[in-house]
């Protein structure tokens, strides 16, 4: 279906579409707030994954005004999270098998290179610190069940490790792409149940990557990263 051409003018715009400097400055800020509100709506299920909603429904649902909403939807469309159908609806991406596979395939392409670079050039103290933090959480989970505090620690360690692999490439285009991919990862993980055994498997896979980096073994780091993503995808699909 053809995509709509969303008008950039609103009923409150001055004649001729001219805006004051203050209004022009507020526009990008409001659009960014609308963008984050829509993402949060997806992540907390206020907007069901795969939903088809009108602009008016989104405005009522999220408390947004029309122009920031339109600006945010343009950005989300370029990122592949929505499709704008002319005079019909806004269709949100569905977190299905294909999206999960595509997301992890793309992450693997980027982060395998990051694992090699981090193994070859990563800061030894940073690597050692992450190894110690992983071992500490593993030891705690071997003694106790997984609670909210442990889940928060697991999430932080995931961000630290994968962030370090991306940052090691020192490529702003890759970093921008990785930030967008993070939204897809969040979506495909919405229905994932994290249990203590699954958390331990994740942490041990992380350790394999980090220990290879500590040994400056780029081949082993890349191989461990590939295995980690394969296993992570299988966990999301309920196959492991």
N, C-alpha and C positions, 0 to 999 in steps of 0.2 A: 504494500500500500504506500502511496506517496506520503512524504513527511510534510507537516505543516510549516508554513513560514510565519513564525510567531512575530507579531508586530512589536516594535520597540517603543511605540508611543502609548501612553496611558491617558485616561480621562483627566488626570490632574496635571498633565504636562502643560507648560505655557504655550501660547500660540506659536506656531512655527517650529515647535519641538525644542526651543531654546531653554536651557536650564542654567541656573546660577552655579557659581563655582562650588558652593556648598553642596548643592544637589548632585553635581557631577562627582564630587568626592565621596558622597554617601552611597552612590550607586554600587560601586564594587564591593563596599563593605556589607551592604544589605544583601547583595547577591551571594557573597561568601557565607553569610549567616544562613541564607535560604538553602544553599548547597549542603551545609553541615546539618541543617534541620531535616532535610530529605534523607540524607544518609543515616542519621540517627533514627528516623522513622522506620527505615528498612531494618536496621540492626536490632531495634527493640520491638519489631513486628507491628508497630502502629500502621505501617504500610505492609500488607502481606506480600511476600516474595511472589513475583509473577502477576501482581495485581494490574488491572486496567482501570485507571481513574481519570476523570476529567480535571482540567485546571481548577475549576471551581471546587471540586471535591478536595483536591490537595490543599487549596487555600483554607477551607474550613477545617480540614483535618489537622493541619500543622500551624494554623494561625499566621499564614504568610500573606503578603500583598502581591498583586499581580506581576509588577515589573521585576522585582527580585526573583520571584518564582520562575518567570520566563527565562531570565538570565541563567539561573541555576540549572534549569532543564536543558538549555543549550550545552552547558558544560558536561552534564551527565550523559547527554546523547553522544558527545564526542568520545566519552570514556566507555561507551557501550553498555551503560547501566539502564538506559531507558530508550524506547523508541517512541517518537512523537508522530502520531497518526493524524492526518489532516481532518479537522472538524469531527474528530472521533474521540480519541482518548490518549492518555500517556500510558504506555505499556512498560512495566518494570521487568527487568531480567529475571528469569527463573533459575534458581540454583539447582540445576539438574546434573545428570551424569556428564553431559558434554561440557558444561561450564567448569565442573570440577576437574576434568581431565585437561582441558585447555589451560586453566589457571596454573595447575602444577607443572604442566609441560613448559609453559613460558617461564615460570619461576626457576625451573631446573636449568633452562638455557642460560639464564642470567647468573644464577648463584653458583653453578658449577665453575664458571670463570672466576667468580668471587672467592670460592674456596681455594682455588689454585693460588690466586694472588695473595690471599690472607696467609696461606701456608708459607709462601715464599718471602713475604714482606711484613706480615702482621707483627704488631708490637708484642714481644714475648711476655711482658708483664700483664698486658691485657688478656692474652690467651690464658696465662696461668690463673688469673683472677676468675675468669669464666669457668675454667675447669674446677677450681675450688668451690665455686658457687653451685655448680651442677652436682658435685660429689656430696656437698652438704645437704642439698634437697633430696638426693637419692637416699642418703642415710636416714633422714627424717621420715621419708615415705616407707622405708623398710621397717620402721618402728611404729609408725602411726598411720591412720587413714588420711585420705585426701580431703582437706577442708578448704574453706574460702581463702585462707591465708596462703596455703600451699598452691592453690590454683593461681593466685596473684603472682606468686614467685615464679611459677612455671611460665606464665605469660610474659613476665619481665625477662626471663632468661631466653625465651624464644625471640623476643624483640632485640635483645642485645646481640645474640649470635647472628641472626639473619641480617640485622642492621650492620654489623661489623663486616659481613661478607660483601654486602652491597657497597658500603663506604670504602672498602679497600680498593675498589675499581676506580675511584675518583673520577666518576663520569656523571655530570649533573643530569644528562638525559636518561641514564639508567636509573638514577635516584628518583627522578620524577615518575618514570614508569613503574618503579617498585612501589611508590606511594599509591598509585592507582591500583596496582595488583593487590595491595593490602585490603582494599575494599572488597574485591572479589573473594579473597581468602576468608574474610569475615562472613560474607554471605554463605559460602559453601559449608562453613563450620557451624551455622546457626543451630542445626539439629544434632550436632555432635555431642555425645555424652562422654565427658572426661571422667574416667575411673582411675583408681590408684595403679592397677596394672598397666593401663595405657599410658599414664603419665610417666611411669618408670621406663617403659620402652622408649618413649620419646626422649627422655633425658639421657638414656644410654646411647641412643643414636647420635644425639648432640655430642656426647663425650667422644665417640669414635671420630667425629669430624675434628673436634678441638685437639684431641691427642695427636692426630695426624698433623695438624697445623703446628703443634708444639714440637714435633719431630722434624718439621720442615719437609714433610713428605707430600708434595703437591698431588701426586697421583693418588695416594691413599685418601687425601682430603676430598678430592673430587669424587672418588668412588663412594666414599662414606656419605657424601651429600646426596648423590644419586639414589643410594639405597634408602636414605632417610625420606626423601620425597616419595619414592615408590611406596614405602610403608605408610607414610602419612596419608597418601591418597587412598590406599586400601582401608585405612582406619575410617576415613570419611565415608567410604562406600559401604562400611560394615563388613568388610571382607577379612579384616585382621584385628 
